[in-house]
Structures are given as C-alpha cells and as structure tokens.
Amino acid sequence: MIRVVGIGLDGLAGCGARARRLIDRAEVLVGTVRHLDLTGGAHAGAERVRWSGDPGELDGLLDRHRGREVVLLASGDPNLFGIGATLRHRLGTAAVDVEPAVSSFQLALARAGVPGAGAALLSAHGRPIAAAAGLAARQRHAAILTDADHNPSALARALADAGVEAQARLVVCERLGGDAERVREGTVGEPPPGPYDSLSVVVVDRLGAPGPGAGRPEHRYGHDDGQVTKAEVRSVALAALDIGCDDVVWDVGAGSGAVAVEAGRLAAMGSVYAIERRPDRAEVVRANAALSWNVEVICGEASSVLPTLPDPDAVFLGGGGIATAELVELAVERIRGHPSPVAGRLVVNLATLESVLEATGTLRRLGLRWRVSQISVARGRELAGRLAWEALNPVHMMVAEVSRW
C-alpha cells in the first residue's frame, strides 16, 4: 500500500498526529523538492526520493520501491484535484491510503469569510479555464485554483465571458498557510492586480446565481433557415433527457446546436457531442457553442461518427430523415454499452408520421417501452392592437428509457 500524506506551506506544524506517524514510519519519502523541504530534517533515516510531479513517472518510481513502506507527500488535500484520486483510479481504493492536510480551498474560503458548505470547489490549474468559469457562473460561492497561465486576472475575464456580473466579489488568496500569505479583495470587473503567485486560489462571492438557461428564445442562437428547435419543444426534450451533471450526451442532427449548448450546461461536468452532417450548419453550431466548455462539434454522417464516440447516457435525435430506424437502433445499442445503474434516455423529435412508425417499430423490436407525444405550441402575437395566437408546426416526440443493468 502507498500512503499519500498532505502537507501545507506550514510544513509539519500543520500536519495532524496520524500524518506525522506515517512520515516517521516511512522507509521511503517521495515528493517534489518543495514538499521534501517542507518536512525539514524529520525522519532522517528514510530514503528521500525526488519526484518531478508528473503522474506518469510514479508507476516506475513505485515499482522500484515495491515492498517498502512508501509515503508520497502532496499538497493540502490530495483528494481535491490532486494525486490521491489519480492513484486510486490506477491502483484501486484498497491500495492507497490518503491522509489529508487542510486544503487551500478551505483556507481560502475561511480567509474570504465565505461559508464552505455549498461552495463549488473548482480548478483551472492545468485545466480549461472556460470550464472552471462556466461552472462558477452557476454558483453563488466558488473557490477556484489557478496557475501561472490561468492566473486570477485571466480567470476574471473568463468569468465575465461566462456571464458573471462585474460587481461580483472576487478574493485572490496566495501562499496560504505560509509566512508570505497574501489575501486581496476586488471584483470580477476589477480584480486585484498582478503579479500573482503561480498557485493562487480565487474565491467568488455573489448575491445570487442564474439557472442553466434551458429553453432560451431562438433569437439567442444563430440558425440557418429556421433550423433551430423551438424553445418550448427544447425545454420538453431536455426534461425528458433528464441530463445528469457528469453525463455523456449525444445531439445527433444538431441543426443550430441549441439543444447541445443547453445540454452542456446541464451536463456541466460531462461531455456533449453535437453531430451535424452539413458543413455550413456545423459552423453555425460551433459559433453557438463558442462559450461552451464541454460541447464538441463534429461534422459528418451520423452512421460514421457515432461508432467513434464514447458510450452515451442520453441521446437526442433531432435530424429525422430516412435513417431514423438505423440511428435509433445504434443509439440504443450504444446506450446499453455504458454500464450504469441509471437507465439511459433516448429522445427523438420527428416531423412525419412515417418516421414515427419507423422509430416505434424499431423500439418494439428491441423490446423497449416508449411513449410518443405530439407537441403543439401556439405563441401570442399582436394583431391590430389585440392578442392573437400563431401556431407553430407540431412536433412528434418519442421518449424511451434504456435499462443497462
């Protein structure tokens, strides 16, 4: 078993009793130069092995010391965007013992005077800054780890792009727990100026936060000749897809990409694949998804693209056409390939009765339960100074749940 011990900038003084015991018993202490230095001269009898911080080097390093009592030093809480989760994924839970120190997130929230309960803990350290900003935009309180490239100033710009108001409170916390600790307050519109420490934590503190924005009006999206799922129909489809935070979602026949963009906000920590066969429309989808952090747009025929994608949790088929039955069968097969105790969801929007019959016939043959509805929407409009109704084209929506266990 490998022991992973968290350590802060205050060194052994901030370590708990168990962490100190593990370090004292270690035959091999592994860590970056900074982490090894933080232990001072403690446990001089242990072999000290320098590690660059690259997870790819750990397998060979650990193999060389197999059978010995190894302690790996890491920053703060190794289970928060740290090496602890990586090792457990590689080696299994039983092979890794993590003893955390107080994390930089905890310290930053405390210094900023923001309750930790309910705060989003996010990272732009070696990760897409748009993802961290997009997730924070949905929260009242967030703590975000930054790095030299994605520094607090860059993060403030990304937060503004994601829709966070300029007056939102923004606190930059640097070198937390050390003698050179620095905490400065500003706003998203006017963040504290640089230079910044390379491992700062930014706390965002707001009075309120918006929802995911499902069912936005069509004029919020670019589209080609009205090829956009109407807001009311989109809302019903997204509800039926029942998208979880870390789901994998397919939007097949993306059109404008409105469903994909809104699915991406719901699957905030997951992935959305928008497939569109027409290059001109695929460019429209890319433009609409420009600020999305988890929507990948793929131009190509669905029958060729779908076999290359990760197995989905939820699939929206919006293109219809003569390949409806083939796409329904392929979607069901791939949903079943993703092991989960939660049933997969398939939602198909269809314009013609022939397509409805093809799709339902396929689901009967596959032994699935399904339901189909005709969604008719009328919108109010001005007519000679009075209110009248204008009907939109009806849409047939087929919904099926696909059991995977």
C-alpha positions as CSV (number, residue, x, y, z in Angstrom):
1,M,0.0,0.0,0.0
2,I,1.1,3.5,-0.7
3,R,0.5,6.3,1.8
4,V,-0.2,9.8,0.5
5,V,0.2,12.5,3.1
6,G,-0.9,16.1,2.5
7,I,1.3,18.9,3.7
8,G,0.8,22.7,3.6
9,L,3.2,25.6,3.5
10,D,3.5,25.5,7.3
11,G,5.2,22.1,6.9
12,L,5.0,19.5,9.7
13,A,3.5,22.1,12.1
14,G,0.2,21.9,10.1
15,C,0.2,18.1,9.9
16,G,-2.1,16.0,12.2
17,A,-0.8,13.3,14.5
18,R,-1.5,10.5,12.1
19,A,0.3,12.3,9.2
20,R,3.4,12.7,11.4
21,R,3.2,9.0,12.5
22,L,3.1,7.9,8.8
23,I,6.0,10.1,7.9
24,D,8.0,8.8,10.9
25,R,7.4,5.2,9.9
26,A,8.2,5.7,6.3
27,E,11.2,3.8,4.7
28,V,10.9,5.9,1.6
29,L,9.7,9.6,1.4
30,V,8.7,10.6,-2.1
31,G,7.9,14.2,-3.0
32,T,8.8,17.2,-5.1
33,V,11.8,19.2,-3.9
34,R,9.4,21.7,-2.3
35,H,7.4,19.1,-0.4
36,L,10.6,17.3,0.8
37,D,12.0,20.6,2.0
38,L,8.7,21.3,4.0
39,T,9.4,18.3,6.2
40,G,12.7,19.8,7.3
41,G,15.0,17.2,8.8
42,A,12.2,15.0,10.1
43,H,12.8,11.2,10.0
44,A,16.4,11.4,8.7
45,G,16.5,7.6,8.4
46,A,14.1,7.5,5.5
47,E,15.4,7.4,1.9
48,R,14.3,10.6,0.2
49,V,13.3,10.3,-3.4
50,R,12.7,13.4,-5.5
51,W,9.6,13.3,-7.8
52,S,9.0,15.8,-10.6
53,G,5.3,15.9,-10.0
54,D,4.5,14.1,-13.3
55,P,1.9,11.4,-12.5
56,G,3.3,9.3,-15.4
57,E,6.6,8.9,-13.5
58,L,5.0,7.4,-10.4
59,D,4.4,3.8,-11.8
60,G,8.1,3.2,-12.3
61,L,9.1,5.0,-9.2
62,L,6.8,3.0,-7.0
63,D,7.8,-0.3,-8.7
64,R,11.4,0.4,-7.7
65,H,10.4,0.6,-4.0
66,R,7.8,-2.2,-4.0
67,G,7.6,-4.0,-0.6
68,R,8.9,-1.0,1.3
69,E,6.8,1.5,3.4
70,V,6.4,4.4,0.9
71,V,4.9,7.8,1.8
72,L,4.2,10.2,-1.0
73,L,4.0,13.9,0.0
74,A,1.4,16.1,-1.7
75,S,-0.1,19.5,-1.3
76,G,-3.0,20.0,1.1
77,D,-5.8,17.5,0.5
78,P,-4.5,15.1,-2.2
79,N,-8.1,14.0,-2.9
80,L,-9.0,17.5,-4.2
81,F,-7.7,17.8,-7.8
82,G,-4.6,16.0,-6.5
83,I,-2.6,12.8,-6.9
84,G,-4.8,10.9,-4.4
85,A,-7.7,10.4,-6.9
86,T,-5.2,9.6,-9.7
87,L,-3.6,6.8,-7.7
88,R,-6.8,5.3,-6.5
89,H,-8.0,5.2,-10.1
90,R,-4.8,3.4,-11.2
91,L,-4.2,1.2,-8.3
92,G,-7.6,0.7,-6.7
93,T,-9.1,2.1,-3.5
94,A,-7.6,-0.6,-1.2
95,A,-4.0,0.1,-2.4
96,V,-3.9,3.8,-1.5
97,D,-4.2,5.5,1.9
98,V,-4.7,9.2,1.9
99,E,-4.1,11.4,5.0
100,P,-5.1,15.0,4.0
101,A,-4.0,18.3,5.5
102,V,-6.2,21.4,5.4
103,S,-6.7,22.2,1.8
104,S,-6.0,25.5,0.1
105,F,-9.7,25.7,-0.7
106,Q,-10.7,25.5,3.0
107,L,-8.1,28.2,3.9
108,A,-9.2,30.5,1.0
109,L,-12.9,30.3,1.9
110,A,-12.1,30.9,5.5
111,R,-9.9,33.9,4.7
112,A,-12.6,35.3,2.4
113,G,-15.3,34.8,5.0
114,V,-17.3,32.6,2.7
115,P,-19.1,29.5,4.1
116,G,-17.6,26.3,2.8
117,A,-20.9,24.4,2.8
118,G,-22.3,24.5,-0.7
119,A,-19.4,26.3,-2.3
120,A,-18.1,24.9,-5.6
121,L,-14.5,23.7,-5.5
122,L,-13.1,24.1,-9.0
123,S,-9.7,24.1,-10.7
124,A,-8.2,26.0,-13.7
125,H,-4.8,24.6,-12.8
126,G,-3.7,22.7,-15.9
127,R,-7.4,22.5,-17.0
128,P,-9.6,24.5,-19.4
129,I,-10.3,27.9,-17.8
130,A,-13.6,28.2,-19.6
131,A,-14.8,25.1,-17.8
132,A,-14.0,26.5,-14.4
133,A,-15.5,29.8,-15.2
134,G,-18.6,28.2,-16.7
135,L,-19.2,26.1,-13.6
136,A,-18.6,29.0,-11.3
137,A,-21.1,31.1,-13.2
138,R,-23.9,28.8,-11.9
139,Q,-22.8,29.2,-8.3
140,R,-23.2,31.8,-5.6
141,H,-19.9,30.8,-4.0
142,A,-16.9,29.2,-5.6
143,A,-13.2,28.6,-4.9
144,I,-11.0,28.2,-8.0
145,L,-7.4,27.0,-8.1
146,T,-5.3,28.9,-10.7
147,D,-1.9,28.5,-12.3
148,A,0.7,30.7,-14.0
149,D,-1.1,30.7,-17.3
150,H,-4.7,30.8,-15.9
151,N,-4.0,33.5,-13.4
152,P,-6.6,35.4,-11.4
153,S,-6.8,38.2,-14.0
154,A,-7.4,35.7,-16.8
155,L,-9.9,33.9,-14.6
156,A,-11.8,37.2,-14.0
157,R,-12.1,37.7,-17.8
158,A,-13.3,34.2,-18.3
159,L,-15.9,34.7,-15.5
160,A,-17.1,37.9,-17.2
161,D,-17.4,36.0,-20.5
162,A,-19.4,33.3,-18.8
163,G,-21.9,35.9,-17.6
164,V,-20.7,36.6,-14.0
165,E,-21.6,40.2,-13.1
166,A,-18.8,42.7,-12.9
167,Q,-19.6,43.7,-9.3
168,A,-19.3,40.1,-8.0
169,R,-16.8,40.0,-5.1
170,L,-13.5,38.3,-6.0
171,V,-10.8,37.5,-3.5
172,V,-7.3,36.4,-4.5
173,C,-5.6,34.2,-1.9
174,E,-1.9,33.5,-2.3
175,R,0.7,31.3,-0.4
176,L,-2.0,30.3,2.1
177,G,-0.7,29.0,5.4
178,G,2.8,30.2,4.8
179,D,4.7,33.2,6.2
180,A,4.2,35.2,3.0
181,E,0.4,34.6,2.9
182,R,-1.4,37.4,1.0
183,V,-5.2,37.9,0.6
184,R,-6.6,40.7,-1.6
185,E,-10.1,41.6,-2.5
186,G,-11.6,43.1,-5.7
187,T,-14.4,42.3,-8.1
188,V,-14.8,40.4,-11.3
189,G,-14.7,43.7,-13.2
190,E,-11.7,45.0,-11.2
191,P,-9.6,42.1,-9.8
192,P,-6.6,42.8,-7.6
193,P,-3.6,43.5,-9.9
194,G,-0.8,41.1,-10.6
195,P,1.8,39.7,-10.4
196,Y,0.3,36.7,-8.8
197,D,1.6,33.6,-7.1
198,S,1.6,30.6,-9.5
199,L,-0.8,28.6,-7.2
200,S,-3.4,31.1,-6.2
201,V,-6.9,30.4,-5.1
202,V,-9.7,32.7,-6.2
203,V,-12.9,33.0,-4.2
204,V,-16.0,34.2,-6.0
205,D,-18.8,35.5,-3.7
206,R,-22.1,36.6,-5.2
207,L,-25.6,37.6,-4.0
208,G,-27.3,35.2,-6.5
209,A,-26.6,33.0,-9.5
210,P,-28.8,32.0,-12.5
211,G,-30.0,28.6,-13.6
212,P,-28.8,26.7,-16.6
213,G,-30.9,28.7,-19.0
214,A,-32.8,25.8,-20.6
215,G,-35.4,26.8,-23.2
216,R,-33.8,30.1,-24.3
217,P,-35.6,32.0,-27.1
218,E,-34.5,31.1,-30.6
219,H,-33.1,34.6,-31.3
220,R,-30.3,33.8,-28.8
221,Y,-28.9,31.4,-31.3
222,G,-27.7,31.8,-34.8
223,H,-29.5,29.4,-37.2
224,D,-30.0,28.5,-40.8
225,D,-33.4,28.9,-42.3
226,G,-35.2,28.3,-39.0
227,Q,-33.3,25.1,-38.3
228,V,-33.5,25.5,-34.5
229,T,-35.5,23.5,-32.0
230,K,-38.2,25.9,-30.7
231,A,-37.8,26.9,-27.1
232,E,-40.9,25.2,-25.8
233,V,-40.1,21.9,-27.6
234,R,-36.4,22.2,-26.5
235,S,-37.5,22.5,-22.8
236,V,-39.7,19.4,-23.0
237,A,-36.9,17.4,-24.8
238,L,-34.3,18.4,-22.2
239,A,-36.6,17.5,-19.4
240,A,-37.1,14.1,-21.0
241,L,-33.4,13.6,-21.4
242,D,-33.0,14.1,-17.7
243,I,-29.3,15.0,-18.0
244,G,-27.1,14.4,-15.0
245,C,-24.1,16.7,-14.1
246,D,-21.4,14.3,-15.5
247,D,-23.4,12.6,-18.3
248,V,-22.2,11.9,-21.8
249,V,-24.8,13.3,-24.2
250,W,-25.2,13.0,-28.0
251,D,-27.1,15.6,-30.1
252,V,-27.5,13.9,-33.5
253,G,-28.6,16.2,-36.3
254,A,-27.7,19.2,-34.3
255,G,-29.0,21.9,-36.6
256,S,-28.2,25.1,-34.7
257,G,-26.8,23.3,-31.7
258,A,-29.3,24.9,-29.3
259,V,-30.1,21.5,-27.7
260,A,-26.3,20.7,-27.4
261,V,-25.5,24.1,-25.8
262,E,-28.2,23.8,-23.2
263,A,-27.4,20.1,-22.6
264,G,-23.8,21.2,-22.0
265,R,-24.9,23.4,-19.1
266,L,-26.9,20.6,-17.6
267,A,-24.1,18.1,-18.0
268,A,-21.7,20.7,-16.5
269,M,-19.0,18.2,-15.7
270,G,-19.7,15.8,-18.5
271,S,-19.4,15.9,-22.3
272,V,-21.7,16.7,-25.2
273,Y,-21.1,15.7,-28.8
274,A,-23.0,17.7,-31.4
275,I,-23.1,15.8,-34.8
276,E,-24.1,17.7,-37.9
277,R,-23.6,16.4,-41.5
278,R,-23.8,19.7,-43.3
279,P,-20.6,21.8,-43.0
280,D,-22.4,25.1,-43.2
281,R,-24.7,24.2,-40.3
282,A,-21.8,22.7,-38.3
283,E,-20.1,26.1,-38.5
284,V,-23.3,27.6,-37.0
285,V,-23.2,25.1,-34.2
286,R,-19.6,26.0,-33.5
287,A,-20.5,29.7,-33.3
288,N,-23.3,29.0,-30.9
289,A,-21.2,26.7,-28.8
290,A,-18.2,29.1,-28.7
291,L,-18.5,29.8,-25.0
292,S,-19.3,26.2,-24.1
293,W,-16.6,24.3,-22.3
294,N,-17.8,20.8,-22.9
295,V,-19.6,20.7,-26.3
296,E,-17.6,19.1,-29.2
297,V,-18.9,19.8,-32.7
298,I,-18.3,17.0,-35.2
299,C,-19.2,17.4,-38.9
300,G,-20.0,14.1,-40.7
301,E,-22.6,11.5,-41.3
302,A,-24.0,10.1,-38.0
303,S,-23.6,6.5,-39.1
304,S,-19.9,7.1,-39.4
305,V,-19.3,9.4,-36.5
306,L,-21.3,7.7,-33.7
307,P,-19.2,4.5,-33.6
308,T,-16.2,6.7,-32.7
309,L,-17.8,8.4,-29.7
310,P,-17.9,7.4,-26.0
311,D,-21.0,5.5,-24.9
312,P,-23.8,8.0,-24.0
313,D,-26.1,8.4,-21.1
314,A,-28.6,10.4,-23.1
315,V,-29.2,10.7,-26.8
316,F,-31.2,13.4,-28.7
317,L,-32.0,12.6,-32.3
318,G,-33.3,15.8,-34.0
319,G,-32.4,15.3,-37.6
320,G,-35.0,12.7,-38.6
321,G,-34.8,11.7,-42.2
322,I,-34.7,8.3,-43.9
323,A,-32.1,6.9,-41.5
324,T,-34.3,7.2,-38.4
325,A,-34.7,3.5,-37.7
326,E,-31.0,2.9,-38.1
327,L,-30.0,5.7,-35.8
328,V,-32.5,4.7,-33.1
329,E,-31.1,1.1,-33.1
330,L,-27.5,2.4,-33.0
331,A,-28.3,4.8,-30.2
332,V,-30.0,2.1,-28.1
333,E,-27.1,-0.3,-28.6
334,R,-24.5,2.3,-27.5
335,I,-26.6,3.4,-24.5
336,R,-26.6,-0.2,-23.4
337,G,-22.9,-0.3,-23.7
338,H,-22.4,2.3,-20.9
339,P,-22.6,0.4,-17.5
340,S,-24.6,2.4,-15.0
341,P,-27.4,1.7,-12.5
342,V,-29.3,4.7,-14.1
343,A,-31.3,3.9,-17.2
344,G,-30.2,5.7,-20.4
345,R,-32.6,8.1,-22.1
346,L,-33.4,8.4,-25.8
347,V,-35.5,11.3,-27.1
348,V,-36.3,11.6,-30.8
349,N,-38.0,14.6,-32.5
350,L,-39.8,13.6,-35.7
351,A,-41.7,15.7,-38.2
352,T,-43.6,12.9,-40.1
353,L,-45.8,10.1,-39.2
354,E,-43.7,7.7,-41.4
355,S,-40.7,8.5,-39.2
356,V,-42.8,7.9,-36.0
357,L,-43.9,4.5,-37.3
358,E,-40.3,3.5,-38.2
359,A,-39.0,4.6,-34.8
360,T,-41.7,3.0,-32.7
361,G,-41.4,-0.2,-34.8
362,T,-37.7,-0.3,-34.0
363,L,-38.2,0.1,-30.3
364,R,-40.9,-2.6,-30.3
365,R,-38.4,-5.0,-32.0
366,L,-35.8,-4.1,-29.4
367,G,-38.2,-4.8,-26.5
368,L,-38.2,-1.3,-25.1
369,R,-41.0,0.7,-23.5
370,W,-41.6,4.0,-25.1
371,R,-44.1,6.9,-25.3
372,V,-44.8,9.3,-28.1
373,S,-46.4,12.7,-27.9
374,Q,-47.4,15.4,-30.4
375,I,-46.3,18.8,-29.1
376,S,-48.3,21.7,-30.5
377,V,-47.4,25.2,-29.5
378,A,-49.1,28.5,-30.2
379,R,-47.5,31.8,-29.4
380,G,-49.2,35.1,-28.8
381,R,-48.7,37.9,-31.2
382,E,-50.0,41.4,-31.7
383,L,-52.9,41.7,-34.2
384,A,-54.4,45.1,-34.8
385,G,-53.6,46.1,-31.2
386,R,-55.1,42.9,-29.8
387,L,-53.7,39.5,-28.8
388,A,-53.9,36.6,-31.2
389,W,-52.4,33.1,-31.4
390,E,-50.0,31.9,-34.0
391,A,-49.5,28.1,-34.2
392,L,-46.1,26.6,-34.8
393,N,-45.6,23.3,-36.7
394,P,-46.3,20.3,-34.4
395,V,-43.5,18.0,-33.5
396,H,-43.7,14.3,-32.6
397,M,-41.5,13.5,-29.6
398,M,-40.7,9.9,-28.8
399,V,-39.1,9.1,-25.5
400,A,-37.6,5.7,-24.4
401,E,-35.7,4.6,-21.3
402,V,-33.0,2.0,-21.9
403,S,-32.1,-0.2,-18.9
404,R,-28.4,-1.0,-18.6
405,W,-28.4,-3.4,-15.6
